[in-house]
Amino acid sequence: MRLIGYFRTLFGPGLRAPQRALLALRGLGVAALAAGLLLVACVALLIPFTPAVDDVLKARNERPSVLLAADGSVIATFRRTNREWMALDGVPAHVVDALIATEDHRFWQHAGVDWRRSLAAVVYTVGGDRQGGSTITQQLARNVFPEEIGRSLTATRKIKEMITAIKLERRYSKREILESYLNTVSFHYNAFGIEMAARTYYSKPARELTVAEGATLVGLLKGTRAYNPVSNPQRALERRNLVLAQMVKHGKLGPSAYDKLSRRPLRLRFVRQDLEIGPAPHFSDVVRRWLIGWGELLGYDLYADGLVVQSTLDVRLQRLATQALERRLEALQAVADVEWGRASAKLLSTRMDAYPQARRKVDPFAHFWATRSDLVDAFIRESPEFASLVDEGSSKDDALAQLRADAAFMTALRERKTRLEAGLVALDPRNGHVRAWVGGRDFATGSFDHVQQARRQPGSTFKPFVYGAALEAGMDPQRELRDGPVAIRLPNGTVWRPSDANENGDGWSTLEDGLVHSRNSITAQLIEAVGTREVVGFAQRLGVRESKLEAVPSLALGTSPVTLLEMASAYASIAALGEYRAPVLVTRVTDASGRVVAEFAPPAATTHERVLESDVAIQLIDMLRAVVDRGTARGIRDAHGIDADVAGKTGTTQHNADGWFVLMHPHLVSGSWVGFDDPRVTLRSDHWGQGAHNALHVVGDFMQRALAARAIDPQAAFPSRAGRAVEAAIQNAGEAIRRWFGWD
């Protein structure tokens, strides 16, 4: 009421102009005082919510950790960001002059906040010309504490930014603030700090930047996209010249020098300085994520404490594995491209050196993409582009029609969906050491790991666990079962009728031949005889320990999704004659001074877990050796010429969605999966969609070259049932002789 009375007095009759002016000034003073008190109150309330600033220069002393291969070579460096800290003394003075003249010319005078500039920015913004007003210290506060301060256009955020800037000025010197700013600011293209910016845009260290080059980089800070010299060279040139003009205005550059420099072209030498991914990027990423959690428990910072991490990876095997996967997937992609209408049969013929048979196996007119509009529409509706159109107000039908008519979008969508993927892992069954790990075709375009992250149905590669459980239950490999149609009644009353691709009618087959030829009918009878829970337990004991296995009869045919690493680990237990070793990626971690922090490879006796009797494991190896010699995996011998003692199993899932193969050698177990990330997309050819014709060739290529290079011993051999029988006979004879002569 008193405020209303004040305005009545101010604008009512009876007051002369001087009196009104005096009264208005008094009112403004009261309003200013109230606003000031409100601001003080807001500041007081927000101070507890601003970050502590004691660690701003911590990054200056950060030492990235390194990951070593088994031979001691560096395969990865773990940095927080793509940055190399540059001391302020190493930064050219003209770069600092350009920065201060352009971004904060009263930097040396203010205490963190330039109040004159801030008030001017408010006035301009109210007038419709939005301006910043943040000092270099305030920008540093935003860069270093993005989560605590944020970037929203609110008064609260601005006040928190100002408070933090003042705290920075009270804690650090002006030179330290400049150094920290120049080393933390982003210059786009994953380049943080002036050193990485110089290397990215000019392929030189920061100390060699010219005045024009330094001005270009400073100009980029106004907007890393709007003034990017790569994508917007004209705007970047204009912005550079504005920076040079500011240097003239504030006495840091002469007019004649400006005239000369402003006429120069940008003259970039752009080279992206992305973080080095090394020879095993998926492996390194798995180790990095594990080390972060491990380090937090012990108080170590992976990105700052200079840890040295010793891994089990064999660089030579890793290179061979990567090359094999790339070579075979490029050829198989040619098949997929023709089947899905991305390429012509002519292109196929130029890319199939690894698969010459494909020329007569693939229909060059099978443009499946064009004939499956229902599936394509589903892909469109699941795309982020579709979601964006709907969010913007388009109806779902209109969004679908719009994207259908967008040729560029449709091409990109088809390329994404029909890009064939694969994973390959190899480990030593004697100790569990991971020797090679290829999680996908290209880490830069897809970091998803198909070795440990992807869970897919393993198909017939799961069958050895059914046969192993049967052997463990006392069944003889030569036991015969009826090889024909099978009907198994399920608990819910339905009947499961597993079928085989090549039905031979009624007949008989041994257990061994059932596995050799991957007969579904034989395997289904076995799981019914042994029990689903027993098969689940068998697989889990051997190494399938992370994925959930459904205890249903169809499990026998590999219907429960698992990871490639689990399958390779389980087969390694067979190759190790029944001893399970958990996969080992890291053996030792030392700190920056060389002190051992942790050992992850304890004595062998404590890491070996007996999960299967050795005699049963040998029986299973013999059966899987026969799969390679005369069964579904004979391509290992025929196509790749591998004559070493190996055993393995192929696998294919319904509609050729997944191709699998795992191969055992006494010193190396290698497994591969091939397929599309979306299981609705398949290698439609019944020939090339089978694991025996895709994943087998990835592993075969790798193992053939590894054996030829003697990266593994070609002469190593598994024990066999026959060999064990001879050993037992000799042992029994020896014992009989000792008893005869009374020897102890």
C-alpha positions in Angstrom: 0.0 0.0 0.0 2.9 2.3 0.7 4.3 1.7 -2.7 0.9 2.5 -4.3 0.8 5.7 -2.3 4.3 6.6 -3.5 3.2 6.4 -7.2 0.1 8.4 -6.5 2.2 11.1 -5.0 4.7 10.9 -7.8 2.2 11.2 -10.6 -0.6 13.1 -8.8 -1.3 16.8 -9.0 0.3 19.4 -6.9 4.0 18.6 -7.5 6.3 20.7 -9.5 8.8 19.2 -12.0 11.9 19.5 -9.8 10.0 17.9 -6.9 8.9 15.0 -9.2 12.5 14.5 -10.4 13.8 14.4 -6.8 11.2 12.0 -5.7 11.9 9.8 -8.8 15.6 9.7 -8.0 14.8 8.6 -4.5 12.6 5.8 -5.8 15.3 4.6 -8.2 17.8 4.6 -5.3 15.4 2.5 -3.2 14.9 0.1 -6.2 18.6 -0.1 -6.8 19.2 -0.9 -3.1 16.5 -3.5 -3.2 18.0 -5.1 -6.3 21.4 -5.0 -4.7 20.2 -6.7 -1.6 18.4 -9.3 -3.7 21.6 -10.0 -5.7 23.6 -10.3 -2.5 21.0 -12.8 -1.2 21.1 -14.8 -4.4 24.9 -14.9 -4.3 24.9 -16.0 -0.7 22.5 -18.8 -1.5 24.4 -20.0 -4.6 27.9 -20.0 -3.1 27.5 -23.4 -1.6 26.5 -24.8 -5.0 29.6 -23.6 -6.8 32.5 -25.9 -7.3 35.7 -26.0 -5.3 38.6 -24.7 -7.4 41.6 -26.3 -5.8 42.2 -28.9 -8.6 42.0 -26.7 -11.7 45.7 -27.0 -12.5 45.8 -30.7 -11.6 45.6 -31.6 -15.3 49.0 -29.9 -15.7 50.6 -32.7 -13.8 48.5 -35.5 -15.2 50.4 -38.5 -16.6 48.4 -40.8 -18.8 48.5 -44.5 -18.2 49.8 -46.9 -20.9 48.7 -50.4 -21.9 51.4 -52.8 -22.9 51.2 -55.9 -25.1 52.7 -59.2 -23.9 56.0 -58.2 -25.6 56.2 -54.9 -23.7 55.2 -52.7 -26.7 52.7 -49.9 -26.1 49.2 -50.6 -27.6 47.2 -47.8 -26.0 47.6 -44.6 -24.0 44.7 -43.7 -21.7 44.2 -39.9 -21.7 41.3 -38.0 -20.3 41.1 -35.8 -23.4 43.1 -35.3 -26.6 45.3 -32.8 -25.0 49.0 -32.1 -24.3 49.6 -29.5 -21.6 51.6 -26.5 -22.7 53.3 -24.2 -20.2 52.4 -20.6 -20.7 56.1 -19.8 -21.3 56.0 -22.0 -24.3 53.0 -20.3 -25.9 54.0 -17.4 -28.3 53.3 -14.0 -26.7 51.3 -12.9 -29.8 48.8 -15.7 -29.1 48.3 -14.5 -25.5 48.0 -10.9 -26.8 45.4 -11.9 -29.4 43.4 -13.8 -26.8 43.3 -10.9 -24.3 42.7 -8.2 -26.9 39.7 -10.1 -28.3 38.2 -11.9 -25.4 39.0 -9.8 -22.3 41.1 -6.7 -22.8 40.8 -5.7 -19.1 42.0 -9.1 -18.0 45.0 -7.8 -16.1 42.8 -5.3 -14.2 39.6 -7.1 -13.1 39.3 -9.7 -10.3 37.5 -12.3 -12.3 34.4 -10.3 -13.4 34.5 -7.2 -15.6 31.5 -5.4 -14.2 31.6 -2.6 -16.8 31.5 -5.2 -19.6 28.8 -7.3 -17.8 26.5 -4.3 -17.4 27.1 -3.2 -21.0 26.2 -6.8 -22.1 22.9 -6.6 -20.1 22.0 -3.3 -21.8 22.8 -4.6 -25.3 20.9 -7.8 -24.7 17.8 -6.0 -23.4 18.0 -3.9 -26.6 17.8 -7.0 -28.7 21.6 -7.4 -29.4 22.5 -10.4 -27.2 26.1 -10.2 -26.1 28.3 -12.2 -23.8 30.4 -10.3 -21.4 32.2 -13.2 -19.8 35.8 -12.8 -19.0 38.5 -15.3 -19.7 38.3 -16.4 -16.1 34.5 -16.9 -16.4 35.0 -18.9 -19.6 37.6 -21.0 -17.8 35.0 -21.7 -15.0 32.5 -22.9 -17.6 35.1 -25.1 -19.4 36.5 -26.7 -16.3 33.1 -27.1 -14.5 30.5 -27.7 -17.2 28.3 -29.8 -15.0 28.4 -27.7 -11.9 27.8 -24.4 -13.7 26.1 -25.5 -16.9 25.5 -23.5 -20.1 21.8 -22.6 -19.9 20.9 -18.9 -20.5 19.7 -18.2 -16.9 20.6 -15.6 -14.3 21.4 -18.4 -11.8 23.9 -19.9 -14.1 25.5 -16.6 -14.7 25.8 -15.8 -11.0 27.4 -19.2 -10.4 29.8 -18.6 -13.2 30.8 -15.2 -11.7 31.2 -16.6 -8.2 33.4 -19.4 -9.5 35.5 -16.9 -11.5 36.1 -14.8 -8.4 37.1 -17.9 -6.5 39.6 -18.8 -9.3 41.1 -15.3 -9.2 41.6 -15.5 -5.4 43.2 -19.0 -5.7 45.4 -18.6 -8.8 47.6 -16.0 -10.4 46.7 -14.4 -13.7 49.3 -16.4 -15.6 48.1 -19.7 -14.1 44.5 -18.8 -15.2 45.7 -18.0 -18.8 47.7 -21.2 -18.9 44.8 -23.3 -17.7 42.4 -21.6 -20.2 44.7 -22.2 -23.2 45.1 -25.8 -22.3 41.5 -26.7 -21.6 39.5 -24.8 -24.2 38.1 -26.9 -27.1 39.1 -26.1 -30.7 36.7 -28.6 -32.2 37.7 -31.9 -33.9 38.5 -33.4 -30.5 41.4 -31.0 -30.1 41.7 -29.5 -26.6 44.2 -26.8 -25.8 46.4 -24.7 -28.0 49.0 -27.4 -28.6 46.5 -29.8 -30.1 44.9 -27.0 -32.0 48.2 -26.0 -33.6 48.8 -29.6 -34.6 45.3 -30.1 -35.9 45.0 -27.0 -38.1 48.6 -26.3 -39.0 50.5 -29.6 -38.4 53.0 -27.8 -36.1 53.6 -27.3 -32.4 52.1 -24.2 -30.8 55.5 -22.6 -30.2 55.8 -22.2 -34.0 52.5 -20.5 -34.7 52.7 -17.3 -36.7 50.7 -14.2 -35.8 48.1 -14.9 -38.4 47.8 -18.5 -37.4 47.5 -17.6 -33.8 44.8 -15.0 -34.6 42.9 -17.7 -36.6 42.8 -20.0 -33.7 41.8 -17.3 -31.2 39.0 -16.3 -33.6 37.8 -19.9 -33.6 36.9 -19.6 -29.9 34.0 -17.3 -30.7 32.3 -20.3 -32.3 34.0 -23.5 -33.2 31.5 -24.3 -35.9 30.6 -20.9 -37.2 34.2 -19.8 -37.5 35.7 -23.1 -38.4 38.5 -22.5 -41.0 37.9 -26.0 -42.5 34.2 -25.9 -43.0 33.7 -22.0 -43.1 36.9 -20.6 -44.5 35.5 -17.2 -45.5 33.9 -16.5 -42.1 37.1 -17.8 -40.4 39.2 -15.3 -42.5 36.9 -12.4 -41.5 37.0 -13.4 -37.9 40.9 -13.7 -38.0 41.1 -10.2 -39.4 38.8 -8.9 -36.6 41.2 -10.4 -34.1 44.1 -8.8 -35.8 42.2 -5.5 -35.7 41.6 -5.8 -32.0 45.3 -6.4 -31.5 46.0 -3.1 -33.3 43.3 -1.3 -31.2 45.0 -2.4 -28.0 48.5 -1.7 -29.1 49.7 -5.2 -29.7 50.1 -5.0 -33.5 51.2 -2.2 -35.8 48.9 -0.9 -38.5 51.4 -1.8 -41.3 51.7 -5.3 -39.9 47.9 -5.6 -39.9 47.7 -4.4 -43.5 50.1 -7.1 -44.5 48.7 -10.0 -42.4 45.0 -9.3 -43.2 45.6 -9.9 -46.9 47.1 -13.4 -46.3 45.0 -16.5 -47.0 44.4 -19.0 -44.2 46.9 -21.6 -45.5 45.8 -24.5 -43.3 47.5 -27.8 -43.1 44.6 -29.7 -41.4 45.3 -33.1 -39.9 42.9 -34.5 -37.3 44.7 -35.4 -34.1 42.3 -38.0 -32.9 43.2 -40.2 -29.9 45.4 -43.1 -31.1 43.3 -46.3 -31.1 46.2 -48.7 -31.4 46.2 -52.2 -32.9 43.5 -53.6 -30.6 41.0 -50.8 -29.9 38.1 -52.9 -28.7 40.4 -54.8 -26.4 41.9 -51.6 -25.1 38.5 -50.1 -24.5 37.4 -53.2 -22.5 40.6 -52.9 -20.4 40.1 -49.2 -19.9 36.5 -49.5 -18.7 37.6 -52.2 -16.2 40.6 -50.3 -15.0 38.5 -47.2 -14.3 36.3 -49.1 -11.8 39.3 -51.0 -10.4 41.3 -47.8 -9.9 38.5 -46.0 -8.2 38.3 -48.6 -5.5 42.1 -48.2 -4.8 42.3 -44.5 -5.3 44.0 -44.4 -8.6 43.1 -42.2 -11.5 43.7 -44.0 -14.8 44.1 -40.8 -16.7 46.4 -39.0 -14.3 48.6 -41.4 -12.3 50.8 -42.8 -15.0 50.0 -46.5 -14.4 51.7 -49.1 -16.6 49.3 -51.9 -17.4 50.7 -55.2 -18.7 48.3 -57.1 -20.9 48.2 -60.6 -22.4 47.7 -59.5 -26.0 50.0 -60.9 -28.6 50.6 -58.1 -31.1 51.6 -60.4 -33.9 48.4 -62.6 -33.5 46.3 -59.4 -33.1 47.6 -58.1 -36.5 46.8 -61.4 -38.2 43.4 -61.6 -36.6 42.5 -58.0 -37.7 43.7 -58.7 -41.3 41.8 -61.9 -41.5 38.6 -60.4 -40.4 39.0 -57.4 -42.7 39.8 -59.5 -45.7 37.0 -62.0 -45.2 34.4 -59.4 -44.3 35.1 -57.3 -47.3 34.4 -60.3 -49.5 31.3 -61.3 -47.6 30.0 -57.7 -47.7 30.1 -58.0 -51.5 27.6 -60.9 -51.2 25.4 -58.9 -48.8 25.5 -55.8 -51.1 24.2 -57.8 -54.0 21.5 -59.6 -52.0 20.3 -56.3 -50.5 20.5 -54.3 -53.7 23.5 -52.1 -52.8 25.8 -53.4 -55.5 25.8 -55.1 -58.9 26.9 -58.6 -59.7 29.8 -57.0 -61.7 31.1 -55.3 -58.5 30.7 -58.7 -56.7 33.0 -60.4 -59.2 35.8 -57.9 -58.5 35.6 -58.3 -54.7 35.4 -62.1 -54.3 39.0 -63.3 -54.5 38.5 -64.9 -51.1 35.2 -66.5 -52.1 35.3 -67.3 -55.9 32.4 -69.8 -55.5 30.1 -66.8 -54.7 29.9 -66.0 -58.4 27.7 -69.0 -59.0 26.0 -69.1 -55.5 24.5 -65.5 -55.4 21.6 -64.4 -57.4 22.7 -61.0 -59.0 19.1 -59.9 -59.2 18.2 -60.6 -55.5 17.4 -57.0 -54.5 15.7 -57.9 -51.3 15.6 -54.3 -50.0 13.2 -53.3 -52.8 10.9 -56.2 -52.1 10.5 -56.0 -48.3 8.7 -52.7 -47.9 7.3 -53.8 -44.5 10.8 -54.4 -43.1 12.2 -51.2 -44.6 9.3 -49.2 -43.1 10.1 -50.7 -39.7 13.7 -49.6 -40.1 12.5 -46.0 -41.0 10.2 -45.8 -38.0 13.0 -46.9 -35.7 15.4 -44.3 -37.0 16.3 -41.1 -35.0 15.4 -39.1 -38.1 11.9 -40.4 -37.9 11.7 -39.6 -34.2 12.9 -36.0 -34.9 10.2 -35.4 -37.5 7.5 -36.7 -35.2 8.9 -34.5 -32.3 8.7 -31.5 -34.6 5.0 -32.1 -35.2 4.8 -34.3 -38.3 2.3 -37.2 -38.2 3.8 -40.6 -38.3 2.5 -41.3 -41.8 3.8 -37.9 -43.1 7.2 -38.6 -41.5 7.4 -42.0 -43.1 6.4 -40.6 -46.5 8.9 -37.8 -46.2 11.8 -40.1 -45.3 10.8 -42.6 -47.9 11.1 -39.9 -50.5 14.6 -38.8 -49.2 17.0 -40.6 -51.4 20.1 -39.6 -49.4 18.4 -40.8 -46.1 17.3 -44.1 -47.7 20.8 -44.8 -49.0 22.4 -44.1 -45.6 19.8 -46.2 -43.9 20.4 -49.2 -46.1 24.2 -48.9 -45.7 23.8 -48.8 -41.9 21.4 -51.7 -41.8 23.2 -54.0 -44.3 26.7 -53.5 -43.0 28.0 -56.9 -42.1 29.8 -57.2 -38.7 32.0 -59.7 -37.0 34.0 -60.5 -34.0 37.1 -62.7 -33.4 38.8 -63.7 -30.2 41.7 -66.0 -29.5 42.9 -67.2 -26.1 45.5 -69.7 -24.8 43.7 -72.6 -23.2 46.8 -73.3 -21.0 46.4 -70.2 -18.9 43.4 -68.3 -20.2 45.5 -65.4 -21.6 43.6 -63.5 -24.4 46.0 -63.3 -27.3 43.8 -61.5 -29.9 40.6 -59.6 -29.7 38.8 -57.9 -32.7 35.5 -56.6 -31.6 34.3 -55.3 -35.0 35.3 -54.2 -38.5 36.1 -50.5 -37.6 36.3 -49.1 -34.1 36.1 -45.5 -35.4 32.7 -46.1 -37.0 31.4 -48.6 -34.5 32.9 -49.1 -31.0 30.3 -51.8 -30.1 32.2 -54.9 -29.1 31.0 -58.1 -30.8 33.3 -60.2 -28.5 32.0 -59.3 -25.1 29.0 -57.0 -25.5 27.0 -58.7 -28.2 24.8 -61.6 -27.2 23.6 -63.7 -30.1 22.2 -67.2 -30.5 25.2 -69.6 -30.9 23.3 -72.2 -33.1 25.1 -75.5 -33.5 28.3 -74.3 -31.7 26.3 -75.0 -28.5 25.8 -78.7 -29.4 29.2 -79.9 -28.0 27.9 -79.1 -24.5 24.9 -81.4 -25.1 27.2 -84.2 -26.3 29.7 -83.5 -23.5 26.9 -83.8 -21.0 25.9 -87.1 -22.6 29.5 -88.4 -22.5 29.7 -87.3 -18.8 26.5 -89.3 -18.2 28.3 -92.5 -19.5 27.0 -92.6 -23.1 29.4 -94.1 -25.6 30.3 -92.0 -28.7 29.5 -95.0 -30.9 26.0 -95.4 -29.4 23.4 -95.4 -32.1 20.2 -93.3 -32.1 17.4 -93.1 -34.7 18.2 -90.4 -37.3 14.8 -89.2 -38.4 11.9 -87.0 -37.5 11.6 -86.3 -33.8 8.6 -85.1 -31.8 9.2 -83.9 -28.2 6.3 -83.0 -26.0 6.9 -79.9 -24.0 5.6 -79.1 -20.4 3.0 -76.7 -21.8 1.5 -79.5 -24.0 2.9 -78.4 -27.3 5.2 -80.6 -29.5 8.6 -79.5 -30.6 9.7 -81.1 -33.9 13.3 -80.2 -34.7 14.3 -80.7 -38.4 17.5 -81.0 -40.3 18.4 -79.2 -43.5 19.1 -82.5 -45.2 16.5 -85.0 -44.2 17.6 -88.6 -44.9 14.5 -90.3 -43.7 14.6 -92.9 -41.0 18.0 -94.4 -40.2 20.5 -94.8 -37.5 23.4 -92.6 -36.5 26.1 -92.8 -33.8 26.5 -89.9 -31.4 29.8 -89.1 -33.0 28.3 -88.8 -36.5 25.4 -86.8 -35.0 27.9 -84.1 -33.9 30.1 -84.5 -37.0 27.2 -83.8 -39.3 25.4 -81.5 -36.9 22.2 -83.5 -36.8 19.4 -81.7 -35.0 17.4 -84.8 -34.5 20.2 -86.6 -32.7 21.0 -83.6 -30.5 17.3 -83.2 -29.5 17.1 -86.8 -28.4 20.3 -86.4 -26.4 19.1 -83.3 -24.4 15.9 -85.1 -23.7 17.8 -88.1 -22.4 20.4 -86.2 -20.4 18.1 -83.4 -19.2 18.0 -79.7 -20.0 19.3 -78.6 -16.5 22.3 -80.9 -16.8 23.2 -79.4 -20.2 22.8 -75.9 -18.7 25.1 -76.8 -15.8 27.6 -78.4 -18.1 27.8 -75.2 -20.3 28.1 -73.0 -17.2 30.8 -75.0 -15.7 32.9 -74.8 -18.9 32.6 -71.1 -19.3 29.2 -69.8 -20.3 28.9 -68.0 -17.0 27.5 -64.5 -17.7 24.5 -65.2 -20.1 21.3 -66.7 -19.0 20.6 -70.1 -20.5 17.0 -71.2 -20.8 16.5 -74.8 -19.6 14.3 -75.8 -22.5 14.8 -78.6 -25.1 15.5 -76.1 -27.9 18.6 -75.0 -26.0 20.3 -78.0 -27.6 20.2 -76.1 -30.9 21.7 -72.9 -29.4 18.6 -70.7 -28.9 19.9 -68.9 -25.8 22.0 -65.8 -26.7 25.6 -65.8 -25.4 28.7 -63.9 -26.0 31.6 -64.9 -28.3 34.0 -64.6 -25.3 31.9 -67.1 -23.3 31.9 -69.6 -26.1 35.6 -69.4 -26.7 36.3 -69.7 -23.0 34.0 -72.8 -22.7 35.8 -74.5 -25.7 39.1 -73.6 -24.1 38.1 -75.6 -21.1 37.6 -78.6 -23.4 41.0 -77.9 -25.0 42.6 -77.7 -21.5 41.3 -81.3 -20.9 38.6 -80.2 -18.5 40.2 -77.3 -16.6 38.6 -73.9 -16.7 40.7 -70.8 -16.7 38.9 -67.4 -16.6 39.9 -65.2 -19.5 42.9 -63.0 -18.5 43.4 -59.6 -20.1 45.7 -58.0 -17.6 48.5 -59.7 -15.7 50.1 -56.8 -13.8 49.8 -53.1 -13.0 52.7 -50.9 -11.8 52.7 -47.3 -10.8 54.7 -44.4 -12.3 57.7 -45.3 -10.1 57.7 -48.9 -11.2 56.2 -50.3 -8.0 53.9 -53.3 -8.5 50.4 -52.3 -7.6 48.6 -55.5 -8.4 49.2 -58.9 -9.9 46.4 -60.6 -11.8 48.1 -63.9 -12.7 48.5 -65.9 -9.5 50.2 -69.3 -9.5 48.7 -71.7 -12.0 47.4 -74.1 -9.3 45.1 -71.5 -7.9 43.6 -70.5 -11.3 42.8 -74.0 -12.7 39.3 -75.2 -11.9 38.5 -78.8 -12.7 35.1 -78.7 -14.5 35.3 -81.9 -16.6 37.1 -85.2 -16.3 40.0 -85.3 -18.7 38.9 -88.6 -20.3 35.5 -87.0 -21.1 37.3 -83.9 -22.5 39.5 -86.2 -24.7 36.4 -88.0 -26.0 34.8 -84.7 -26.9 38.0 -83.4 -28.6 38.1 -86.6 -30.7 34.5 -86.0 -31.8 35.2 -82.3 -32.6 38.4 -83.3 -34.4 36.2 -85.5 -36.6 34.0 -82.5 -37.3 37.0 -80.8 -38.9 38.3 -84.0 -40.7 35.0 -85.1 -42.3 32.1 -83.0 -41.1 30.7 -79.5 -41.3 34.1 -77.9 -40.6 36.2 -79.7 -43.2 36.7 -76.4 -44.9 39.5 -75.8 -42.4 41.4 -78.6 -44.1 40.1 -78.2 -47.7 40.0 -74.4 -48.1 42.8 -73.3 -45.7 45.1 -76.3 -45.8 45.5 -76.5 -42.1 47.0 -79.9 -41.2 47.7 -79.2 -37.6 45.8 -81.1 -34.9 42.7 -79.0 -34.5 39.1 -79.6 -33.6 36.0 -77.3 -33.8 32.4 -76.7 -34.5 30.4 -74.5 -36.9 27.1 -72.9 -36.1 24.2 -71.2 -38.0 21.0 -69.8 -36.5 17.5 -69.5 -38.0 17.3 -67.6 -41.3 21.1 -67.3 -41.4 21.0 -64.5 -38.9 24.3 -65.6 -37.2 27.3 -67.5 -38.4 29.7 -69.1 -35.8 32.8 -71.1 -35.7 35.1 -72.1 -32.8 38.4 -73.9 -33.5 40.6 -75.5 -30.8 44.3 -76.0 -31.0 46.3 -77.2 -28.0 47.9 -73.7 -27.7 45.1 -71.4 -29.1 41.3 -71.4 -29.2 39.8 -69.1 -31.7 36.2 -68.2 -32.2 34.4 -65.9 -34.6 30.8 -64.6 -35.1 29.6 -63.1 -38.3 26.2 -61.4 -38.9 24.4 -58.0 -38.9 23.8 -55.9 -35.8 20.1 -56.1 -36.5 19.1 -59.8 -36.6 16.3 -59.1 -39.0 18.9 -58.5 -41.6 20.5 -61.7 -42.8 22.8 -63.2 -45.3 19.9 -64.5 -47.3 21.9 -67.1 -49.3 21.5 -70.5 -47.7 25.1 -71.1 -48.7 27.0 -68.0 -47.6 24.7 -67.5 -44.5 26.1 -70.6 -42.9 28.8 -70.5 -40.3 30.8 -73.1 -42.3 31.0 -70.5 -45.1 31.5 -67.2 -43.2 32.8 -67.4 -39.7 34.8 -70.6 -40.5 36.8 -68.7 -43.1 37.6 -65.8 -40.7 39.1 -68.2 -38.2 40.6 -70.4 -40.9 42.4 -67.4 -42.5 43.7 -66.3 -39.1 44.8 -69.7 -37.9 46.5 -70.7 -41.2 48.6 -67.5 -41.2 49.3 -67.9 -37.4 50.6 -71.4 -38.0 52.6 -70.4 -41.1 54.3 -67.7 -39.1 54.9 -70.1 -36.2 53.1 -67.8 -33.8 51.8 -71.0 -32.5 53.4 -74.5 -32.6 52.2 -76.4 -35.7 53.4 -79.7 -34.1 51.4 -79.4 -30.9 48.8 -82.2 -30.5 45.9 -83.1 -28.3 45.9 -86.5 -26.6 43.5 -89.0 -28.2 41.5 -91.9 -26.9 43.7 -94.3 -28.8 46.8 -92.7 -27.4 45.4 -92.8 -23.9 44.6 -96.5 -24.3 48.2 -97.2 -25.3 49.5 -95.2 -22.3 47.1 -97.1 -20.0 48.3 -100.4 -21.4 51.9 -99.5 -20.9 51.2 -98.3 -17.4 49.3 -101.5 -16.5 52.1 -103.6 -17.9 54.6 -101.7 -15.9 52.6 -102.2 -12.7 52.3 -105.9 -13.4 56.0 -106.3 -13.9 56.7 -104.4 -10.7 54.3 -106.7 -8.8 55.8 -109.8 -10.3 59.3 -108.9 -9.2 58.1 -107.4 -6.0 59.4 -103.9 -6.8 57.9 -100.9 -5.0 
